[in-house]
Amino acid sequence: MNNKKQVDSTQDKVEVGSTPEAKTQGKIKKPATGRGWRLLAILLLLVLVAGVGGVVWFGQGFLLQLHALDNTVAQKGTSLDTFQQSIERKAAEQGLLVASFEQKLTALQQEQQSQLALLESKGNAGRGKLLLDEADFLIRLANQRLLVERRPQGAQTLLESADQVLAKLDDPGLIALRKTLSENIAELRRTTIIDREGIFLRIATLSDLMMTFPALPVHGLEGVEVVDGAAPAEEAAVVVEQVWYQYLWQNMRKATQGFVDRHFHVRSLEQPLAPLMSIDRETQLRHSLLITLGNAQQAVLREEGGIYRASLVRAENDITRYFALNDDTRGLIEQLKELQAEAVEQELPDISASLYVLRDYRAVTEHRRGNGEG
């Protein structure tokens, strides 16, 4: 019993002596583990702060680019609106001129009817003078309309009406005047009529297509086009003499070559790569083309052939240089070339000779009446 008690007391002492060491080891491990987690948390926090700062910096740069692009588009839109307003103002002015001439023609018809009624009421008294006044008015109006409207149709109609009025006078002295009128009418009939409205609308249609056709800007990538000409006939002649496996091998080579040409572009490493066109640059080019075509429209209205053709040539060169050649751009270029061949300068004859001849005839007639010869 005493031995067992001694052994138990000895074990208790050993356990009591080992307890502080175990506590000391536990206290040493726990602080080491907590310090590692804190360092990891601080590192993650620094990475998070750096990431947020990078995102904010890149976001500010992107926003600045968006603001610059919005300002550019707004400026181009303002210039385009101003240009469109000027075109509408020109069209409105032309419409007012046409309306004024129509009013004058209506007033002329009414005056003619009133003069005819006056002639019927008064008989033959002063009939010759009234008819000469009417013919003089018609000839003056024809000259004015030709100079302002730049159209031979209206002037031709007025001169024909004046000739019909003079035909009612039974006077051999009017032969020279009617001959001059006939010559002026023949010159107006030979004048080539230019459809300025049609040309203006065709250019407007091209301006609309300029903003819709899918043209992709390409720099340095040249498309390979396969030209079909006399080669198929020669190949057909060769195929007849080849055996089946040679024909199969030739078709496989053609299919492989066509796939490579359509999907791969081989460039030399010695040549530097040209950057692709940006969206901002493409938008600027489209607006520049619209302004160029607008200058061509104004040149049509002003009959300035040099400016008209120069604007169309510039538009054609810009499309060929900066946009990919596809079916849309090729059709657009063909229409621009057709428009370049159109004449916009209207050559008009001089019809003022009939007015001078009428003045001479009236002066001679008044002189005869003053001398009592008529």
C-alpha positions as CSV (number, residue, x, y, z in Angstrom):
1,M,0.0,0.0,0.0
2,N,2.7,2.4,0.8
3,N,4.5,1.6,-2.5
4,K,1.3,2.3,-4.4
5,K,0.8,5.6,-2.7
6,Q,4.4,6.6,-3.5
7,V,4.0,5.7,-7.1
8,D,0.7,7.6,-7.4
9,S,2.3,10.6,-5.7
10,T,5.2,10.4,-8.1
11,Q,2.9,10.3,-11.1
12,D,1.0,13.3,-9.8
13,K,4.1,15.2,-9.4
14,V,5.2,14.3,-12.9
15,E,1.9,15.4,-14.3
16,V,2.0,18.6,-12.2
17,G,5.5,19.3,-13.4
18,S,4.6,18.7,-17.1
19,T,1.5,21.0,-17.0
20,P,3.3,24.4,-17.2
21,E,5.4,23.2,-20.2
22,A,2.3,22.2,-22.1
23,K,0.7,25.5,-21.3
24,T,3.8,27.3,-22.4
25,Q,3.9,25.5,-25.7
26,G,0.2,26.2,-26.3
27,K,0.7,29.9,-25.7
28,I,3.7,30.0,-28.2
29,K,1.8,28.3,-31.1
30,K,-1.4,30.4,-30.9
31,P,0.3,33.8,-31.4
32,A,2.3,32.4,-34.4
33,T,-0.9,31.3,-36.1
34,G,-2.7,34.6,-35.5
35,R,0.1,36.7,-36.9
36,G,0.1,34.7,-40.2
37,W,-3.6,35.3,-40.7
38,R,-3.2,39.0,-40.1
39,L,-0.4,39.2,-42.7
40,L,-2.5,37.4,-45.2
41,A,-5.5,39.7,-44.5
42,I,-3.3,42.8,-44.9
43,L,-1.9,41.4,-48.2
44,L,-5.4,40.7,-49.6
45,L,-6.5,44.2,-48.5
46,L,-3.6,45.8,-50.4
47,V,-4.3,43.7,-53.5
48,L,-8.0,44.8,-53.3
49,V,-7.1,48.5,-52.9
50,A,-4.7,48.3,-55.9
51,G,-7.3,46.6,-58.0
52,V,-9.9,49.2,-57.2
53,G,-7.5,52.0,-58.0
54,G,-6.6,50.4,-61.3
55,V,-10.3,50.0,-62.2
56,V,-11.0,53.7,-61.3
57,W,-8.0,54.9,-63.3
58,F,-9.0,52.9,-66.4
59,G,-12.7,53.9,-66.0
60,Q,-11.7,57.6,-65.9
61,G,-9.7,57.2,-69.1
62,F,-12.6,55.4,-70.8
63,L,-15.1,58.1,-69.7
64,L,-12.9,60.8,-71.1
65,Q,-12.7,59.0,-74.5
66,L,-16.5,58.7,-74.5
67,H,-17.0,62.4,-73.7
68,A,-14.6,63.3,-76.5
69,L,-16.4,61.0,-79.0
70,D,-19.8,62.5,-77.9
71,N,-18.5,66.1,-78.5
72,T,-17.1,65.2,-81.9
73,V,-20.4,63.5,-83.0
74,A,-22.4,66.5,-81.6
75,Q,-20.2,69.0,-83.6
76,K,-20.6,66.9,-86.8
77,G,-24.3,66.7,-86.3
78,T,-24.5,70.4,-85.8
79,S,-22.6,71.1,-89.0
80,L,-24.8,68.6,-90.9
81,D,-28.0,70.2,-89.5
82,T,-26.7,73.6,-90.6
83,F,-25.9,72.3,-94.0
84,Q,-29.3,70.7,-94.4
85,Q,-31.0,73.9,-93.2
86,S,-29.2,75.8,-95.9
87,I,-30.3,73.3,-98.6
88,E,-33.9,73.5,-97.4
89,R,-33.7,77.3,-97.4
90,K,-32.4,77.2,-101.0
91,A,-35.2,74.8,-102.0
92,A,-37.8,77.0,-100.3
93,E,-36.4,80.1,-102.1
94,Q,-36.7,78.2,-105.4
95,G,-40.2,77.2,-104.6
96,L,-41.1,80.8,-103.8
97,L,-39.6,81.9,-107.2
98,V,-41.6,79.2,-109.0
99,A,-44.8,80.2,-107.1
100,S,-44.2,83.9,-108.0
101,F,-43.8,83.1,-111.7
102,E,-46.9,81.0,-111.6
103,Q,-48.7,83.9,-110.0
104,K,-47.4,86.2,-112.7
105,L,-48.5,83.8,-115.4
106,T,-51.9,83.5,-113.8
107,A,-52.1,87.3,-113.6
108,L,-51.0,87.5,-117.3
109,Q,-53.8,85.1,-118.3
110,Q,-56.3,87.1,-116.4
111,E,-55.0,90.3,-117.9
112,Q,-55.2,88.8,-121.4
113,Q,-58.8,87.8,-120.8
114,S,-59.6,91.3,-119.6
115,Q,-57.9,92.8,-122.6
116,L,-59.8,90.5,-125.0
117,A,-63.0,91.5,-123.3
118,L,-62.0,95.2,-123.6
119,L,-61.2,94.7,-127.3
120,E,-64.6,93.1,-127.9
121,S,-66.4,96.0,-126.1
122,K,-64.5,98.7,-127.9
123,G,-64.3,97.1,-131.3
124,N,-61.2,97.7,-133.4
125,A,-60.3,101.0,-131.7
126,G,-56.7,100.7,-130.4
127,R,-56.7,96.9,-131.0
128,G,-53.2,97.0,-132.6
129,K,-51.7,98.9,-129.7
130,L,-53.1,96.6,-127.1
131,L,-51.9,93.5,-129.0
132,L,-48.4,95.1,-129.3
133,D,-48.4,95.8,-125.5
134,E,-49.4,92.2,-124.8
135,A,-46.7,90.9,-127.1
136,D,-44.1,93.2,-125.5
137,F,-45.1,92.0,-122.0
138,L,-44.8,88.4,-123.1
139,I,-41.4,88.8,-124.6
140,R,-40.1,90.7,-121.5
141,L,-41.5,88.0,-119.2
142,A,-39.8,85.3,-121.3
143,N,-36.4,87.0,-121.0
144,Q,-36.8,87.5,-117.3
145,R,-38.0,83.9,-116.7
146,L,-35.0,82.5,-118.7
147,L,-32.5,84.5,-116.7
148,V,-34.0,83.7,-113.3
149,E,-35.3,80.1,-113.6
150,R,-32.6,79.0,-116.1
151,R,-35.2,76.9,-117.9
152,P,-35.9,77.1,-121.6
153,Q,-39.4,75.6,-121.4
154,G,-41.2,78.5,-119.8
155,A,-39.5,81.1,-122.1
156,Q,-40.4,79.0,-125.1
157,T,-44.0,78.9,-124.2
158,L,-44.2,82.7,-123.6
159,L,-42.5,83.4,-127.0
160,E,-44.9,81.1,-128.8
161,S,-47.8,83.0,-127.1
162,A,-46.3,86.3,-128.2
163,D,-46.0,85.0,-131.8
164,Q,-49.7,84.0,-131.7
165,V,-50.7,87.5,-130.5
166,L,-48.7,89.1,-133.3
167,A,-50.3,86.8,-135.8
168,K,-53.6,88.5,-135.1
169,L,-52.3,91.8,-136.5
170,D,-52.5,92.1,-140.2
171,D,-49.3,94.1,-140.7
172,P,-46.5,93.3,-143.1
173,G,-44.1,95.2,-140.9
174,L,-44.2,92.5,-138.3
175,I,-42.6,89.9,-140.6
176,A,-39.1,90.7,-139.3
177,L,-40.2,90.6,-135.7
178,R,-42.0,87.2,-136.2
179,K,-38.9,85.9,-137.9
180,T,-36.7,86.8,-135.0
181,L,-39.2,85.2,-132.6
182,S,-39.1,82.0,-134.7
183,E,-35.3,82.0,-134.5
184,N,-35.4,82.4,-130.7
185,I,-38.0,79.7,-130.3
186,A,-35.9,77.3,-132.5
187,E,-32.8,78.1,-130.3
188,L,-34.8,77.3,-127.2
189,R,-36.0,74.0,-128.6
190,R,-32.4,73.0,-129.5
191,T,-31.2,73.8,-125.9
192,T,-30.4,70.7,-123.9
193,I,-32.5,70.5,-120.8
194,I,-30.6,69.6,-117.6
195,D,-32.5,67.8,-114.9
196,R,-31.0,69.5,-111.9
197,E,-33.7,68.2,-109.5
198,G,-33.0,64.6,-110.6
199,I,-29.2,65.0,-110.1
200,F,-29.8,66.6,-106.7
201,L,-32.0,63.7,-105.6
202,R,-29.6,61.1,-106.9
203,I,-26.8,62.6,-104.8
204,A,-29.1,62.7,-101.8
205,T,-29.8,59.0,-102.2
206,L,-26.1,58.3,-102.3
207,S,-25.7,60.4,-99.1
208,D,-28.3,58.1,-97.4
209,L,-26.5,55.0,-98.6
210,M,-23.2,56.3,-97.3
211,M,-24.5,55.9,-93.7
212,T,-26.1,52.4,-94.2
213,F,-23.9,50.3,-96.4
214,P,-21.7,47.8,-94.5
215,A,-18.3,49.1,-95.4
216,L,-15.4,47.9,-93.2
217,P,-12.2,50.0,-93.0
218,V,-9.2,47.9,-94.0
219,H,-5.6,49.0,-94.0
220,G,-2.9,46.8,-95.3
221,L,-5.1,43.8,-96.0
222,E,-5.6,43.4,-99.7
223,G,-8.4,41.1,-100.8
224,V,-7.5,38.4,-103.3
225,E,-9.9,38.4,-106.2
226,V,-10.3,35.6,-108.6
227,V,-10.8,36.8,-112.1
228,D,-12.8,34.5,-114.3
229,G,-11.9,35.1,-117.9
230,A,-10.5,32.8,-120.6
231,A,-8.9,30.5,-118.0
232,P,-12.0,28.2,-117.5
233,A,-11.9,27.3,-121.2
234,E,-8.2,26.4,-121.1
235,E,-8.8,24.3,-117.9
236,A,-11.6,22.5,-119.5
237,A,-9.4,21.6,-122.4
238,V,-6.8,20.2,-119.9
239,V,-9.3,18.3,-117.9
240,V,-10.3,16.2,-120.9
241,E,-6.8,14.9,-121.3
242,Q,-6.3,14.1,-117.5
243,V,-7.1,10.9,-115.7
244,W,-9.5,10.8,-112.8
245,Y,-7.0,10.9,-110.0
246,Q,-5.2,13.9,-111.5
247,Y,-8.6,15.7,-111.8
248,L,-9.3,14.8,-108.2
249,W,-6.0,16.1,-107.0
250,Q,-6.4,19.3,-109.0
251,N,-9.9,20.0,-107.4
252,M,-8.4,19.3,-104.0
253,R,-5.7,21.9,-104.6
254,K,-8.2,24.5,-105.8
255,A,-10.4,24.0,-102.8
256,T,-7.5,24.3,-100.4
257,Q,-6.1,27.3,-102.1
258,G,-9.5,29.0,-102.1
259,F,-10.0,28.3,-98.4
260,V,-6.6,29.8,-97.6
261,D,-7.2,32.9,-99.8
262,R,-10.5,33.6,-98.1
263,H,-9.6,33.0,-94.5
264,F,-5.8,33.8,-94.3
265,H,-3.8,36.9,-95.2
266,V,-0.1,36.4,-95.5
267,R,2.0,39.5,-94.8
268,S,5.8,40.1,-94.8
269,L,7.4,40.6,-91.4
270,E,9.6,43.3,-92.8
271,Q,6.7,45.6,-93.5
272,P,5.1,47.2,-90.4
273,L,1.5,46.5,-89.7
274,A,-0.9,49.4,-90.4
275,P,-3.4,49.9,-87.6
276,L,-7.1,49.3,-88.4
277,M,-9.4,52.3,-88.7
278,S,-11.1,53.2,-85.4
279,I,-14.8,53.8,-85.1
280,D,-14.2,57.5,-84.5
281,R,-12.1,57.8,-87.7
282,E,-14.8,55.9,-89.7
283,T,-17.5,58.3,-88.4
284,Q,-15.4,61.3,-89.3
285,L,-14.9,59.9,-92.8
286,R,-18.6,59.3,-93.3
287,H,-19.5,62.8,-92.2
288,S,-16.7,64.2,-94.5
289,L,-18.2,62.3,-97.4
290,L,-21.6,63.7,-96.6
291,I,-20.3,67.2,-96.6
292,T,-18.5,66.5,-99.9
293,L,-21.7,65.2,-101.5
294,G,-23.5,68.3,-100.1
295,N,-21.0,70.5,-101.9
296,A,-21.8,68.7,-105.1
297,Q,-25.5,69.3,-104.6
298,Q,-24.9,73.0,-104.1
299,A,-22.7,73.1,-107.2
300,V,-25.6,71.6,-109.2
301,L,-28.0,74.3,-108.0
302,R,-25.4,77.0,-108.8
303,E,-24.3,75.4,-112.1
304,E,-20.7,75.1,-111.1
305,G,-19.4,72.2,-113.1
306,G,-15.8,72.3,-111.7
307,I,-16.8,72.2,-108.1
308,Y,-19.4,69.5,-108.9
309,R,-17.0,67.1,-110.5
310,A,-14.2,67.8,-108.0
311,S,-16.5,66.9,-105.1
312,L,-17.7,63.7,-106.8
313,V,-14.1,62.7,-107.6
314,R,-13.0,63.4,-104.0
315,A,-15.9,61.2,-102.7
316,E,-14.9,58.4,-105.0
317,N,-11.3,58.5,-104.0
318,D,-12.1,58.5,-100.3
319,I,-14.4,55.5,-100.7
320,T,-11.8,53.6,-102.7
321,R,-9.0,54.5,-100.3
322,Y,-10.6,54.1,-96.9
323,F,-13.3,51.5,-97.3
324,A,-13.3,47.8,-98.2
325,L,-14.2,47.0,-101.8
326,N,-17.5,45.0,-101.8
327,D,-20.7,45.0,-103.8
328,D,-22.1,48.0,-102.0
329,T,-19.0,50.2,-102.4
330,R,-18.5,49.1,-106.1
331,G,-22.1,50.1,-106.9
332,L,-21.6,53.4,-105.1
333,I,-18.4,54.2,-107.1
334,E,-20.2,53.3,-110.4
335,Q,-23.0,55.7,-109.6
336,L,-20.5,58.5,-108.7
337,K,-18.7,57.9,-112.0
338,E,-22.1,58.2,-113.9
339,L,-22.9,61.4,-112.0
340,Q,-19.5,62.9,-113.0
341,A,-20.5,62.5,-116.7
342,E,-23.6,64.6,-116.1
343,A,-23.6,68.2,-117.3
344,V,-24.8,70.7,-114.7
345,E,-24.0,74.0,-116.6
346,Q,-27.0,75.1,-118.5
347,E,-26.1,76.9,-121.8
348,L,-28.9,79.2,-122.6
349,P,-29.4,81.3,-125.8
350,D,-29.9,85.0,-126.0
351,I,-33.5,85.8,-126.8
352,S,-33.3,89.6,-126.3
353,A,-33.1,90.3,-130.1
354,S,-36.9,89.9,-130.4
355,L,-37.4,92.6,-127.7
356,Y,-35.2,95.1,-129.5
357,V,-36.9,94.4,-132.9
358,L,-40.3,95.0,-131.3
359,R,-39.1,98.3,-129.8
360,D,-37.8,99.4,-133.2
361,Y,-41.1,98.5,-134.8
362,R,-43.1,100.4,-132.2
363,A,-40.9,103.4,-132.6
364,V,-41.4,103.4,-136.4
365,T,-45.2,102.9,-136.0
366,E,-45.5,105.8,-133.5
367,H,-43.4,108.0,-135.9
368,R,-45.8,107.2,-138.7
369,R,-48.8,108.0,-136.6
370,G,-47.3,111.3,-135.5
371,N,-46.8,112.2,-139.1
372,G,-50.3,111.2,-140.0
373,E,-49.2,108.3,-142.3
374,G,-51.0,105.5,-140.4
